[in-house]
């Protein structure tokens, strides 16, 4: 079965648990079946609680199979069990198999079974069992048996789905993706520390703050009537200040948030107005954010949900989803610190390294790609600096990033607030300076169009096809040119996260091309060194030896994390909200592991597992360089 014969045992497993928003899960039951022998295990929560390790083999000669394995691993985390050495996540593989097309019944286990023509549980029955698990205990004897039976039926479904999918699975790539499932569970288990007293204060005061915000901010814009944003008043404001603005085909101003975001970068004067509109548009801003009883933001990071393979956590539930000003709620606990590390111009580096464009690599290696791009194009003198030619640098930065996202001259013109001809000239300069990159990018588009697919270095595929095939949408050149950069950037961050968790780094969350880690205040510098090393190693693996550095921002208690783009708005909100009441003394704070601040230390245990042996991609073995 395409490599499965190398495993002595193959365990298919499913779990049920209850987990209110922001909470760690409460295990309910586990059912597992060994594929070859048919041996089955059915364990209820009291039996699970007595075990210090999984009740089946988890060494490298045994394969653990699940559908969305991060859910099962959340139970492992809650019970303190170690990770299996080899994991095959059939949800990840079904997403890889169908990425770019629309499975008729979605990407759930039920959808995968239907897609492969296999028997599946009725939707109504499945939903009722899911709701019973969500409700949580206590359970009657009848409910207990029903949940165990439901869990067992999903396991039997896995034993049918596995052989149906294996002919199309590259086991080496699949095991790497399965490795990420454990990392996802570890991040979701830890969560991000929030300032809950301030959160509760803002939640209580929000309606009054909203009204005060409108009154204060609108003094500078005069575009509101009560709490209503008036399009005609905003049009007048733009005309008076000579600010160009994109229009819809109807002739009306384009007021989409993406447009506001781009325009606020080109015209900072409207940035504050954009923050206000976003804040007003999120009526349940303080209702949806998922916060556990320990004050930690936890929600699914939704791995492999994006077509590029990036995570797609809920914007409403994840602290990095809403407006940037709200991120100032992130605050390390007493005695602790958090660090935010992001790859330096990751997309630029990925494109330069994989295309092997010498001029682009030289510009990136200079330490300031955007200014070097401007110098190479002859737009600024050789001795130009960010201080002396900041405006030109900003234009070339916008153009360079636009290329990475497949933007055309019209979109770039809107972004920089310049005529389309000026934007087109910037893109022409990019083509002239970096012809090897453009040749590589076009070759990827051509190959995808001809073969019907495009993939990353680790085999994450995007399916494309002729417009006449309803299951395979027509190729979108912009999406195809964007995929090699974004898809491989996603591979890099996933590998970096795996290395961090396996090396005992306390990883809280991934954020696009960045991560947040935490540790004791006196150890955070060393943790940053280890995190940077993991990120650098991942970049070398993905980019064939080329290394990307990472910027870092360290925040120690009692300070809070601040996103520069949202700092001013946060300060305004806090001033209008007034001082928060004293909720608890610092030494009474209860931490995410149940200990008081006086004894707070993070869970330093980390799993460093052996390298893959006997599978492809030996260069990504754990601990290798």
C-alpha positions as CSV (number, residue, x, y, z in Angstrom):
1,X,0.0,0.0,0.0
2,X,2.6,2.6,-1.2
3,X,4.9,2.3,1.8
4,X,2.6,1.1,4.5
5,X,4.1,-2.3,4.4
6,X,7.2,-0.9,6.2
7,X,5.1,-0.4,9.3
8,X,4.6,-3.3,11.7
9,X,1.3,-1.9,13.0
10,X,-1.1,0.7,11.7
11,X,-3.5,2.2,14.2
12,X,-6.6,4.2,13.1
13,X,-8.1,6.3,15.9
14,X,-10.8,8.7,16.8
15,X,-11.7,10.6,19.9
16,X,-14.6,12.6,21.4
17,X,-14.2,15.5,23.7
18,X,-15.9,18.6,25.0
19,X,-14.2,22.0,24.6
20,X,-16.0,25.3,25.1
21,X,-14.4,28.2,23.3
22,X,-11.0,29.0,24.6
23,X,-10.9,25.9,26.9
24,X,-8.6,23.0,26.7
25,X,-10.6,19.8,25.8
26,X,-12.1,17.4,28.4
27,X,-11.5,13.9,27.0
28,X,-14.6,11.7,26.7
29,X,-13.6,8.6,24.9
30,X,-11.1,7.0,22.4
31,X,-11.5,4.2,20.0
32,X,-8.6,2.7,18.0
33,X,-8.2,-0.2,15.7
34,X,-5.1,-1.9,14.4
35,X,-5.6,-2.2,10.6
36,X,-4.1,-5.6,10.0
37,X,-5.1,-7.6,13.1
38,X,-8.5,-5.9,13.6
39,X,-7.8,-5.5,17.3
40,X,-10.0,-2.7,18.7
41,X,-9.7,-0.6,21.8
42,X,-12.7,1.3,23.3
43,X,-11.8,3.5,26.3
44,X,-14.0,5.9,28.3
45,X,-12.7,9.0,30.0
46,X,-12.1,7.4,33.4
47,X,-10.0,4.7,31.7
48,X,-8.1,7.3,29.7
49,X,-7.3,9.3,32.8
50,X,-5.4,6.4,34.3
51,X,-3.1,6.0,31.4
52,X,0.3,7.8,31.1
53,X,0.7,7.0,27.4
54,X,-1.4,5.9,24.5
55,X,-2.7,2.3,24.8
56,X,-1.0,1.3,21.5
57,X,2.4,1.4,19.9
58,X,3.6,4.8,18.9
59,X,7.2,4.1,17.9
60,X,8.6,4.6,14.4
61,X,7.5,1.1,13.3
62,X,3.9,1.9,14.0
63,X,1.7,4.4,12.0
64,X,-0.9,6.5,13.7
65,X,-3.8,7.4,11.3
66,X,-6.6,9.9,12.0
67,X,-8.8,12.5,10.3
68,X,-7.8,16.0,11.5
69,X,-5.2,14.4,13.9
70,X,-4.7,17.7,15.8
71,X,-8.1,17.0,17.4
72,X,-6.9,13.6,18.6
73,X,-3.6,15.1,19.7
74,X,-5.4,17.8,21.8
75,X,-6.5,14.8,23.9
76,X,-2.9,13.5,24.0
77,X,-1.9,17.0,25.2
78,X,-4.6,17.1,27.8
79,X,-3.6,13.7,29.2
80,X,0.1,14.3,29.0
81,X,0.8,11.6,26.5
82,X,3.8,11.7,24.1
83,X,3.4,12.1,20.4
84,X,3.4,9.2,18.0
85,X,6.6,9.0,15.9
86,X,4.7,8.6,12.6
87,X,1.4,10.3,11.9
88,X,-0.8,10.1,8.7
89,X,-3.5,12.7,8.8
90,X,-6.1,11.9,6.1
91,X,-7.7,15.3,6.4
92,X,-4.5,16.9,5.4
93,X,-4.1,14.4,2.5
94,X,-7.7,14.9,1.3
95,X,-7.1,18.6,1.3
96,X,-3.9,18.1,-0.7
97,X,-5.7,15.8,-3.1
98,X,-8.6,18.2,-3.8
99,X,-6.9,21.6,-3.3
100,X,-8.2,23.8,-6.0
101,X,-11.4,21.9,-6.7
102,X,-14.7,21.7,-4.7
103,X,-15.4,18.2,-3.3
104,X,-19.2,17.7,-3.6
105,X,-19.7,17.2,0.1
106,X,-16.9,19.3,1.5
107,X,-13.7,18.2,3.2
108,X,-15.0,16.6,6.4
109,X,-14.6,12.9,7.0
110,X,-18.1,12.5,5.7
111,X,-17.2,14.4,2.5
112,X,-14.0,12.3,2.0
113,X,-16.0,9.1,2.3
114,X,-18.6,10.3,-0.2
115,X,-15.9,11.5,-2.6
116,X,-14.4,8.0,-2.6
117,X,-17.8,6.3,-2.9
118,X,-17.6,4.7,0.5
119,X,-20.5,4.2,3.0
120,X,-20.9,7.0,5.5
121,X,-23.0,7.7,8.6
122,X,-26.1,9.8,8.0
123,X,-25.6,13.5,8.5
124,X,-28.4,13.9,11.0
125,X,-27.1,11.0,13.2
126,X,-23.5,12.4,13.0
127,X,-24.7,15.9,14.0
128,X,-26.7,14.6,17.0
129,X,-23.6,12.7,18.3
130,X,-21.4,15.7,17.8
131,X,-23.8,17.8,19.8
132,X,-23.9,15.2,22.6
133,X,-20.1,15.3,22.8
134,X,-20.1,19.2,22.8
135,X,-22.7,19.2,25.6
136,X,-20.3,17.2,27.8
137,X,-21.0,15.0,30.8
138,X,-22.4,13.6,32.9
139,X,-23.6,10.9,30.5
140,X,-26.1,8.2,31.0
141,X,-25.1,4.6,30.3
142,X,-27.0,4.8,27.0
143,X,-25.3,8.0,26.0
144,X,-21.9,6.5,26.8
145,X,-22.5,3.5,24.6
146,X,-23.9,5.7,21.8
147,X,-20.7,7.9,21.9
148,X,-18.4,4.9,21.9
149,X,-20.3,3.4,19.0
150,X,-20.2,6.6,17.1
151,X,-16.5,6.9,17.7
152,X,-16.0,3.3,16.6
153,X,-17.9,3.9,13.3
154,X,-15.6,6.8,12.4
155,X,-12.6,4.5,13.1
156,X,-14.1,1.8,10.8
157,X,-14.6,4.6,8.2
158,X,-10.9,5.4,8.5
159,X,-9.9,1.8,7.9
160,X,-11.9,2.0,4.6
161,X,-10.7,5.4,3.6
162,X,-7.0,4.7,4.1
163,X,-6.6,2.1,1.3
164,X,-8.8,4.1,-1.0
165,X,-6.6,7.2,-0.6
166,X,-3.1,5.5,-0.4
167,X,-2.6,5.2,-4.2
168,X,-2.5,9.0,-4.5
169,X,-0.5,9.7,-1.3
170,X,3.2,10.5,-1.3
171,X,4.0,9.0,2.1
172,X,7.2,11.1,2.6
173,X,5.3,14.3,2.2
174,X,2.3,13.0,4.1
175,X,4.4,12.1,7.1
176,X,5.8,15.6,7.2
177,X,2.3,17.1,7.1
178,X,1.3,14.6,9.8
179,X,4.2,15.8,11.9
180,X,2.6,19.3,11.8
181,X,-0.6,18.0,13.4
182,X,1.2,17.4,16.7
183,X,2.7,20.9,16.5
184,X,-0.8,22.4,15.9
185,X,-2.2,20.6,19.0
186,X,0.8,21.9,21.1
187,X,0.2,25.5,20.0
188,X,-3.5,25.3,20.6
189,X,-2.9,23.7,24.0
190,X,-0.6,26.5,25.1
191,X,-2.5,29.5,23.7
192,X,-1.7,33.2,23.9
193,X,-1.7,35.1,27.3
194,X,-4.2,38.0,27.4
195,X,-4.8,40.8,29.8
196,X,-8.3,39.6,30.9
197,X,-9.1,42.4,33.4
198,X,-8.5,45.0,30.6
199,X,-10.5,42.8,28.2
200,X,-13.5,42.7,30.6
201,X,-13.2,46.4,31.2
202,X,-13.3,47.2,27.5
203,X,-16.1,44.8,26.9
204,X,-18.2,46.5,29.6
205,X,-17.5,50.0,28.4
206,X,-17.5,49.3,24.6
207,X,-20.9,50.8,23.7
208,X,-19.9,54.1,25.4
209,X,-16.4,54.0,24.0
210,X,-17.8,53.5,20.4
211,X,-19.9,56.6,20.7
212,X,-17.0,58.6,22.1
213,X,-14.7,57.3,19.4
214,X,-17.0,58.4,16.7
215,X,-17.4,61.9,18.2
216,X,-13.6,62.3,18.7
217,X,-12.3,60.8,15.5
218,X,-15.0,62.4,13.3
219,X,-13.9,65.9,14.4
220,X,-11.0,65.3,11.9
221,X,-13.1,63.8,9.1
222,X,-16.8,65.0,9.4
223,X,-18.1,61.8,7.6
224,X,-20.5,60.4,10.2
225,X,-24.1,61.2,10.9
226,X,-24.7,59.8,14.3
227,X,-23.2,56.3,14.1
228,X,-23.7,56.0,10.3
229,X,-20.8,56.5,7.9
230,X,-22.0,58.7,5.0
231,X,-20.5,58.0,1.6
232,X,-21.2,61.5,0.2
233,X,-19.5,63.2,3.1
234,X,-16.4,60.9,2.7
235,X,-16.3,61.8,-1.0
236,X,-16.3,65.5,-0.1
237,X,-13.4,64.8,2.4
238,X,-11.4,63.1,-0.3
239,X,-11.9,65.9,-2.8
240,X,-11.0,68.6,-0.4
241,X,-7.7,66.8,0.4
242,X,-6.9,65.7,-3.1
243,X,-6.8,62.0,-2.2
244,X,-7.6,59.7,-5.2
245,X,-9.8,56.7,-4.4
246,X,-10.8,53.5,-6.3
247,X,-14.3,53.4,-7.7
248,X,-16.8,50.6,-8.3
249,X,-18.2,49.9,-11.7
250,X,-21.4,51.6,-10.4
251,X,-19.4,54.8,-10.0
252,X,-19.6,54.7,-6.2
253,X,-16.6,54.8,-4.0
254,X,-15.1,51.4,-3.2
255,X,-15.5,51.2,0.6
256,X,-14.3,47.6,1.0
257,X,-11.9,47.1,3.9
258,X,-9.2,45.8,1.6
259,X,-9.4,49.1,-0.3
260,X,-9.3,51.1,2.9
261,X,-6.3,49.0,4.1
262,X,-4.4,49.7,0.9
263,X,-5.3,53.4,0.8
264,X,-4.4,53.9,4.5
265,X,-0.8,52.8,3.6
266,X,-0.6,55.2,0.7
267,X,-2.5,58.0,2.5
268,X,-1.9,57.7,6.3
269,X,-4.5,60.4,6.9
270,X,-7.3,57.9,6.5
271,X,-5.7,55.2,8.6
272,X,-7.4,56.3,11.8
273,X,-10.7,56.4,10.0
274,X,-10.2,52.9,8.7
275,X,-9.5,51.6,12.3
276,X,-12.7,53.2,13.4
277,X,-14.8,51.7,10.6
278,X,-13.4,48.2,11.4
279,X,-14.1,48.6,15.1
280,X,-17.6,49.8,14.4
281,X,-18.2,46.9,12.0
282,X,-17.3,44.3,14.5
283,X,-20.4,44.4,16.6
284,X,-19.4,41.2,18.5
285,X,-15.8,42.3,18.8
286,X,-15.6,41.2,22.5
287,X,-18.1,38.4,22.3
288,X,-16.3,36.1,19.8
289,X,-12.7,36.2,21.0
290,X,-12.0,32.7,22.4
291,X,-10.6,33.1,25.9
292,X,-10.2,30.2,28.3
293,X,-10.7,30.3,32.1
294,X,-6.9,30.7,32.4
295,X,-6.9,33.9,30.4
296,X,-5.5,32.3,27.3
297,X,-6.7,32.9,23.7
298,X,-7.2,29.4,22.1
299,X,-8.8,28.6,18.9
300,X,-8.2,26.3,15.9
301,X,-5.4,27.6,13.7
302,X,-7.1,25.7,10.9
303,X,-4.0,24.3,9.2
304,X,-4.0,23.7,5.4
305,X,-7.3,25.5,4.9
306,X,-5.9,28.1,2.5
307,X,-5.2,27.0,-1.1
308,X,-1.5,27.9,-0.5
309,X,-1.4,25.6,2.6
310,X,-1.3,28.5,5.1
311,X,-3.3,28.4,8.3
312,X,-6.7,30.1,8.4
313,X,-7.8,30.7,12.0
314,X,-11.1,32.5,12.6
315,X,-10.6,36.3,12.4
316,X,-13.2,36.6,15.1
317,X,-11.8,34.1,17.6
318,X,-8.1,34.6,17.1
319,X,-6.4,37.6,18.8
320,X,-4.4,38.3,15.6
321,X,-7.6,38.3,13.6
322,X,-9.4,41.5,14.5
323,X,-8.0,45.1,14.3
324,X,-4.4,45.5,15.1
325,X,-5.1,47.8,18.1
326,X,-6.8,44.9,19.9
327,X,-3.5,43.0,19.9
328,X,-2.4,45.1,22.8
329,X,-4.5,42.8,25.0
330,X,-1.6,40.3,24.7
331,X,0.3,40.5,27.9
332,X,2.7,38.1,29.4
333,X,2.0,36.8,32.9
334,X,4.1,37.9,36.0
335,X,7.6,36.6,35.7
336,X,7.1,35.8,32.0
337,X,7.9,37.3,28.6
338,X,6.7,36.8,25.1
339,X,8.7,37.2,21.9
340,X,7.3,37.9,18.4
341,X,9.6,36.8,15.6
342,X,8.9,37.3,11.9
343,X,10.9,36.3,8.9
344,X,12.6,39.2,7.2
345,X,10.9,39.8,3.9
346,X,10.0,36.1,3.6
347,X,8.2,36.2,0.3
348,X,11.0,38.2,-1.4
349,X,13.6,35.7,-0.1
350,X,11.6,32.7,-1.3
351,X,11.2,34.1,-4.8
352,X,14.8,35.1,-5.0
353,X,16.2,31.8,-3.8
354,X,13.9,29.4,-5.7
355,X,14.3,31.4,-8.9
356,X,18.1,31.6,-8.4
357,X,18.0,35.2,-9.6
358,X,21.5,36.6,-8.8
359,X,20.5,40.3,-8.8
360,X,17.5,39.6,-6.6
361,X,19.6,37.6,-4.2
362,X,22.2,40.3,-4.0
363,X,19.5,42.9,-3.3
364,X,18.0,40.8,-0.5
365,X,21.4,40.1,1.0
366,X,22.1,43.8,1.3
367,X,19.8,44.0,4.3
368,X,17.3,46.3,2.7
369,X,15.9,44.8,-0.5
370,X,13.5,47.6,-1.3
371,X,16.2,50.3,-1.3
372,X,18.6,48.1,-3.2
373,X,15.9,47.5,-5.8
374,X,15.6,51.3,-6.2
375,X,19.3,51.6,-6.5
376,X,19.6,48.8,-9.1
377,X,16.8,50.5,-11.1
378,X,18.7,53.8,-11.0
379,X,15.8,55.5,-9.2
380,X,18.0,56.7,-6.3
381,X,21.8,57.3,-5.9
382,X,24.1,54.6,-4.7
383,X,24.5,56.3,-1.3
384,X,20.8,56.6,-0.7
385,X,19.4,55.6,2.7
386,X,16.0,55.0,4.2
387,X,16.3,58.4,5.8
388,X,17.2,60.3,2.7
389,X,15.0,58.5,0.2
390,X,12.2,57.0,2.3
391,X,9.4,57.9,-0.2
392,X,11.1,56.2,-3.1
393,X,11.9,53.2,-1.0
394,X,8.2,52.9,0.0
395,X,7.2,52.9,-3.7
396,X,9.7,50.2,-4.6
397,X,8.6,48.2,-1.6
398,X,5.0,48.4,-2.7
399,X,6.0,47.2,-6.1
400,X,8.1,44.4,-4.9
401,X,5.4,43.0,-2.6
402,X,2.8,43.5,-5.4
403,X,4.8,41.2,-7.6
404,X,4.8,38.5,-4.9
405,X,1.0,38.7,-4.7
406,X,0.5,38.7,-8.5
407,X,-0.9,42.3,-8.5
408,X,-1.3,44.2,-11.8
409,X,-0.6,47.9,-12.5
410,X,-4.2,48.9,-11.7
411,X,-4.1,47.3,-8.2
412,X,-0.7,48.6,-7.5
413,X,-1.7,52.1,-8.6
414,X,-4.6,52.0,-6.0
415,X,-2.2,50.8,-3.3
416,X,0.4,53.5,-3.8
417,X,-2.0,56.3,-4.8
418,X,-0.3,57.0,-8.1
419,X,-1.4,56.9,-11.7
420,X,-1.6,53.5,-13.4
421,X,1.2,54.5,-15.7
422,X,3.5,55.1,-12.7
423,X,2.6,51.7,-11.2
424,X,3.2,50.0,-14.6
425,X,6.6,51.6,-14.8
426,X,7.5,50.2,-11.4
427,X,6.5,46.7,-12.4
428,X,8.5,47.1,-15.7
429,X,11.5,48.0,-13.6
430,X,11.1,44.9,-11.6
431,X,10.9,42.7,-14.7
432,X,14.0,44.5,-16.1
433,X,16.1,44.1,-12.9
434,X,15.1,40.5,-12.1
435,X,14.5,38.6,-15.4
436,X,15.4,35.2,-14.0
437,X,12.7,35.6,-11.3
438,X,10.1,36.4,-13.9
439,X,11.2,33.6,-16.1
440,X,10.8,31.2,-13.1
441,X,7.4,32.6,-12.2
442,X,6.1,32.3,-15.8
443,X,7.4,28.8,-16.1
444,X,5.4,27.8,-13.0
445,X,2.3,29.2,-14.5
446,X,2.9,27.5,-17.8
447,X,3.6,24.2,-16.2
448,X,0.5,24.4,-14.1
449,X,-1.6,25.2,-17.1
450,X,-0.2,22.3,-19.1
451,X,-0.1,19.7,-16.4
452,X,-3.2,20.7,-14.4
453,X,-1.3,21.2,-11.1
454,X,1.4,23.1,-9.3
455,X,3.1,22.1,-6.1
456,X,5.6,23.2,-3.4
457,X,8.9,21.7,-2.6
458,X,7.2,19.3,-0.1
459,X,4.4,18.3,-2.4
460,X,1.4,20.6,-1.4
461,X,-0.5,20.8,-4.7
462,X,-3.0,23.2,-6.3
463,X,-5.2,21.6,-8.9
464,X,-6.1,23.7,-12.0
465,X,-7.8,22.8,-15.2
466,X,-9.9,23.9,-18.2
467,X,-12.9,26.1,-17.6
468,X,-15.2,23.5,-19.1
469,X,-14.5,21.1,-16.2
470,X,-16.7,22.1,-13.3
471,X,-14.6,20.2,-10.8
472,X,-11.4,21.9,-11.9
473,X,-11.7,25.7,-12.2
474,X,-9.9,27.5,-15.0
475,X,-6.4,28.6,-14.2
476,X,-6.1,32.0,-12.7
477,X,-2.6,33.3,-13.7
478,X,-2.4,35.6,-10.7
479,X,-3.1,32.8,-8.3
480,X,-0.7,30.5,-10.1
481,X,2.1,33.0,-10.0
482,X,1.4,33.7,-6.4
483,X,1.4,30.0,-5.4
484,X,5.1,29.1,-5.6
485,X,6.1,31.9,-3.2
486,X,3.2,31.7,-0.8
487,X,3.0,27.9,-0.8
488,X,6.7,27.5,-0.1
489,X,6.7,30.2,2.5
490,X,3.9,28.3,4.3
491,X,6.0,25.1,4.1
492,X,8.9,27.0,5.7
493,X,6.9,28.3,8.6
494,X,5.3,24.8,9.3
495,X,8.7,23.2,9.4
496,X,10.0,25.9,11.7
497,X,7.1,25.4,14.1
498,X,7.7,21.7,14.1
499,X,11.3,22.2,15.0
500,X,10.4,24.7,17.8
501,X,7.9,22.4,19.5
502,X,10.1,19.3,19.2
503,X,13.0,21.3,20.8
504,X,11.0,22.4,23.8
505,X,10.4,26.0,22.7
506,X,7.1,27.3,24.2
507,X,5.3,28.1,21.0
508,X,2.1,30.1,21.4
509,X,0.9,30.6,17.8
510,X,1.9,31.1,14.1
511,X,1.0,34.4,12.5
512,X,1.4,34.3,8.7
513,X,5.2,34.6,8.4
514,X,5.8,35.0,12.2
515,X,5.5,33.2,15.5
516,X,5.0,34.1,19.1
517,X,6.8,32.2,21.8
518,X,7.0,32.7,25.6
519,X,9.2,31.9,28.5
520,X,10.4,33.1,31.9
521,X,11.8,36.6,31.8
522,X,15.3,35.5,32.6
523,X,15.2,32.8,29.9
524,X,13.5,34.6,27.0
525,X,16.7,35.7,25.3
526,X,18.0,32.2,25.1
527,X,14.6,31.0,23.8
528,X,14.8,33.7,21.1
529,X,18.2,32.3,20.0
530,X,16.7,28.8,19.7
531,X,13.7,30.1,17.9
532,X,15.8,32.0,15.4
533,X,17.9,28.9,14.9
534,X,14.8,26.8,14.1
535,X,13.5,29.4,11.7
536,X,16.9,29.7,9.9
537,X,17.2,25.9,9.6
538,X,13.7,25.7,8.1
539,X,14.6,28.4,5.5
540,X,17.8,26.5,4.6
541,X,15.9,23.3,4.0
542,X,13.1,24.8,1.9
543,X,15.4,27.2,0.0
544,X,18.3,24.8,-0.8
545,X,20.7,26.3,1.7
546,X,19.7,30.0,1.5
547,X,19.0,31.4,5.0
548,X,16.5,33.9,6.1
549,X,16.9,35.9,9.3
550,X,14.1,36.9,11.7
551,X,13.3,40.2,13.4
552,X,12.3,40.0,17.0
553,X,10.2,42.0,19.5
554,X,10.5,40.9,23.2
555,X,7.8,42.0,25.7
556,X,8.3,41.4,29.4
557,X,5.7,41.6,32.1
558,X,4.2,44.0,33.0
559,X,4.5,45.5,29.5
560,X,2.0,44.5,26.8
561,X,2.5,43.6,23.2
562,X,1.9,46.5,20.9
563,X,1.4,46.4,17.1
564,X,2.8,49.8,15.9
565,X,0.0,50.2,13.3
566,X,-2.6,50.0,16.1
567,X,-0.8,51.8,18.9
568,X,-2.4,55.2,18.5
569,X,-5.9,53.8,18.3
570,X,-5.4,51.6,21.3
571,X,-4.3,54.6,23.3
572,X,-7.4,56.5,22.3
573,X,-9.7,53.6,23.2
574,X,-8.0,53.2,26.6
575,X,-8.3,56.9,27.3
576,X,-12.0,57.0,26.5
577,X,-12.7,53.8,28.4
578,X,-11.2,55.2,31.6
579,X,-9.1,53.4,34.2
580,X,-9.9,49.7,34.7
581,X,-10.9,48.7,38.3
582,X,-8.4,46.5,40.2
583,X,-9.6,43.0,39.6
584,X,-6.9,41.0,41.4
585,X,-3.4,41.5,42.9
586,X,-0.6,40.3,40.7
587,X,0.4,37.6,43.1
588,X,-3.2,36.2,42.9
589,X,-3.1,35.6,39.2
590,X,-3.8,32.0,38.1
591,X,-1.6,30.9,35.2
592,X,-2.3,28.6,32.3
593,X,-0.8,25.6,34.1
594,X,-2.7,26.2,37.3
595,X,0.2,27.7,39.3
596,X,0.4,31.1,41.0
597,X,2.6,33.8,39.7
598,X,5.2,33.3,42.4
599,X,5.9,29.8,41.1
600,X,5.2,30.4,37.4
601,X,7.4,28.5,35.0
602,X,6.4,27.3,31.5
603,X,6.1,23.7,30.6
604,X,9.7,23.1,29.5
605,X,9.0,19.5,28.3
606,X,9.5,19.1,24.6
607,X,9.5,16.1,22.4
608,X,12.6,15.6,20.3
609,X,11.9,12.6,18.1
610,X,14.2,10.6,15.9
611,X,14.7,11.4,12.3
612,X,12.6,10.0,9.5
613,X,14.3,6.8,8.3
614,X,13.3,5.0,5.2
615,X,11.2,7.8,3.8
616,X,11.9,10.6,1.3
617,X,13.0,14.1,2.3
618,X,15.9,13.0,4.5
619,X,17.1,16.6,4.5
620,X,14.2,17.5,6.8
621,X,14.8,14.9,9.4
622,X,14.4,16.2,12.9
623,X,17.5,17.8,14.2
624,X,19.3,17.8,10.9
625,X,20.9,20.8,9.3
